[in-house]
Amino acid sequence: MKIGIALGSGAARGWAHIGVLKELKSIGVNIDVVAGSSIGSFVGAANATGHLAELENWVTSLNWRELLSFVDINLSGGILQGDKLINFFNDLGINSDIEQLDCKFGAVATEYGTGQEVWLKKGQILDAIRASCTFPSLFNPVCHNERWLLDGGLVNPVPVSLCRALGADIVIAVDLNTQLVGRHAMFETTQQEPTSQVNDSELGKIDVFKSWLTSNKNAIKDNHPGLLDVITASINIMQDRITRSRMAGDPPDILLSPRVNDIGMFDFSQAKLAIDEGALVTRNAARRIQDLCGLSDSR
C-alpha cells in the first residue's frame, strides 16, 4: 500500500507543509508519493530529497534583509527573474533528478498559451519547482520543453489527481486556501524587523519592495485595492473555487486544512507560525491517519 501526499499552493502559507510532513514522520507515516502545486512542490521536493530539516532551519531564520537579497528585478513577464532563489535552492541540496528519488514525485504547472494542466514527473527537480512556483506577475514564466509554464495553483491547487496517478493508494491532502475569500492582503502578520538587524537604508529598500506588492497609502485610505492586491484576491477566489470543485469529484482520503488564513501571501517571515499550524492539524488527525494507513498508535 503506497501512501501519497498532495501539497497545495498558498505561497507563504506553504511553510505549513513542513509541519505536516514532520508530524507525519513522527507518527510513523512513510510517504511513498509526493505531488505538489506551487509552494507545495518546493516543500515536497525538499522532503523527497532529504533536505526538509535544512529548509526548516532556513525559513525559520528568514527576515526581510535576506528576502531582499533574492530580489532580481526583471520586468519582462514578472517583477522577479527568480534565478537567485533557484541558485540558493540548488546550494541547499534540492537538485536531484526526479527519476533518482527514493519516492515518486510530481509537480503541477499551467501552460501559458492553452491553460492546460502540466504534470512534471521527469528531469531536474529544480526545473519542476521553478515552473510550478511561477506566481503570475511576480515571477517570469518558465520555458520548459518549448512551452511557457505558469504556477500550478492556477489549475490544480491541491493535486490529489496527480498523487493518485503517481501510484498512491491512500492520499493525504493539505489545503492551505480554505477561508481565504475576502482576505486579500499579501501581508497580514508581518512584524517589524528588529533595529539591530536592519539599518535605515535597508528599511527603506524593504518598504519600497513591499510597496510593489501592496496598495499605496492613498489607496488604503480610499479603500481602493492596489494592483497586486486585486491579483491576490482573484487568485484566492479562483483557487478556492477550483479546489472545491476538484475535491468534490476526486476527494482525498484525508484532508488537512491548517489554520493559516491570517498569514498573508508573501509573509514568508512567518514560517514558525505556519509550521506550528501544520503540525497541529496533523497531530489532531493522527489517530485517523494511523488507522487509515494501518499503523498502531506509537504514542
Salt bridges, closest charged atoms under 4 A:
GLU23 OE2 - ARG283 NE 3.52
GLU23 OE2 - ARG299 NH2 2.37
GLU54 OE2 - HIS51 ND1 3.29
GLU56 OE2 - LYS22 NZ 2.97
ASP83 OD1 - ARG130 NH2 2.59
GLU111 OE1 - ARG147 NH1 3.66
GLU117 OE1 - ARG246 NH1 2.76
GLU188 OE1 - ARG183 NH2 3.81
GLU202 OE2 - ARG65 NE 3.17
ASP240 OD2 - ARG241 NH1 2.33
ASP240 OD2 - ARG244 NE 2.96
ASP250 OD1 - ARG164 NE 3.09
ASP253 OD2 - ARG164 NH1 3.64
ASP262 OD1 - ARG183 NH2 2.65
ASP276 OD2 - LYS272 NZ 2.87
ASP297 OD2 - ARG287 NH2 2.79
